Amino acid sequence: MSDSETAPPAGPQAASVMPQDAPALPAEARKIASGYAFTGPALDLGALLWDGRCHAGAPVRVPLSVLGRHGLVAGATGTGKTKTLQLIAEQLSARGVPVFLADIKGDLSGIARPGQRSDRVRERSGEVGQAWAPAGFPAEFLALGGLGHGVPVRATVTSFGPVLLAKALQLNRTQEQSLGLIFHYADTKGLELIDLKDLRAVVAFLTSDEGRAELGDIGGLSRATTGVILRSLTAFEAQGMADFFGEPEFDTADLLRTAEDGRGVVSVLELPAVQEKPLLFSTFLMWLLADLFHDLPEIGDADKPKLVFFFDEAHLLFHGASRAFLDSITQTVRLIRSKGVGVFFVTQTPKDVPGDVLAQLGNRVQHALRAFTPDDDKALRATVQTFPRSAYDLEELLTGLGTGEAVVTVLGESGAPTPVAATRLRAPESLMGPVDAAELDRAVRASALHDRYAQAVDRESAYERLSAARPQEPAREPEPTARRAPRAPRAGEEEPSLVEQVVHSPMFRSLARSVGTRLGREITRSLFGTARRRR
């Protein structure tokens, strides 16, 4: 979805206007402003605030080249974080950089449509010296599992991996290790885990009398632990989670596209339909990032990033995470920079992000914090300590910032941090609000990705192999787009359980011991246990 008639020029998205009557900057403010006088391509964030005045002649900017060095956008609810994401995403797109945005509240879809002139926009653009012009940007709308308005984003259970799935299921360390053993078995036997039913089938077999010996030489599985895993999977499915796992699996290379006019495509993952399942979508965001890490080649430092990825509600990913899980996040964030991907974590306070991860983030946009409780006051003080030494009283400043104002520090062109700058941010040029559902649906149907991902495919995988047809049934060709239904029970006969279907399958023993060592060898797992078979 794009608006080529309102496309911005190839240069900076909107030039700064220098008012003729701009007041002279005090010496301390001049020193801060000089730290943002970059010579290369840069995005305009806003204008310097000093002593209660906005100085349009002192722009606050961030070099395009350092946006691959990661960042943090933080602040209390209602302080303008979403509009900051929109502002940065617009200018990245104008510079030919694809962007990924997680749209938790559903109000970022307006990036595809030109903004509307208003007194408020005119006032803001005048204050910061912005030559504001309405512009829409090429956007692609995605939805987890197709729940909501967007092209469906699915992952296979195999590629999602045991570590991230254990996080989504809220398993403890012992249960996570057992889940890893189950994945290992499926990998080595070539039993593809496409959806949750496949995983349950493998677990059911490995806990049966006939299947328990399969893992005997590497410790086996505890009935109590696998019972917890099965119950967690059942509860997971009951909450509607099964839709997120399956095929066709989303290819994260589709996040790296540019439009015909050279602007970067903004991929907006619409999440309002699943916002009551925050742990799931935060884990899925990590899968997308881990998958990119797994697939992309090393490129080293570049003039501009290949993709900037905004990771919203980041605190959910870190809450209750194991040390090993946090280490994997830290390593992924550190190493993915050399693959051209910049990651911005979006959350309320920097203390939501572990110190080892925070240390990897070179760019900061800190919106206002509130200090209504002792815990709030403690969080405020901790936030102040994460900033470089500043000419401002940051405790006072951070509680007094208005909506659309922030404290900024970024990496300069030399790699050194810029001075801390209180900033009044520019107004986005696209629509600051959602487009209606009917327009979103039209955009999704018109998408080049729609035909590839819209229709779910359910081909033969672990479940079908483990519950293969009984000998008395004639052999049939597998149906590529639908599961083969098991034989219906005769009158008075109880329907066989999943375990019985697996264990009594006449071909299971030869299958489980011989199938697919070639397929299993093709699986390699990354830091998070994610896997990708080359397409």
Disulfide bonds with the S-S distance in Angstrom:
none
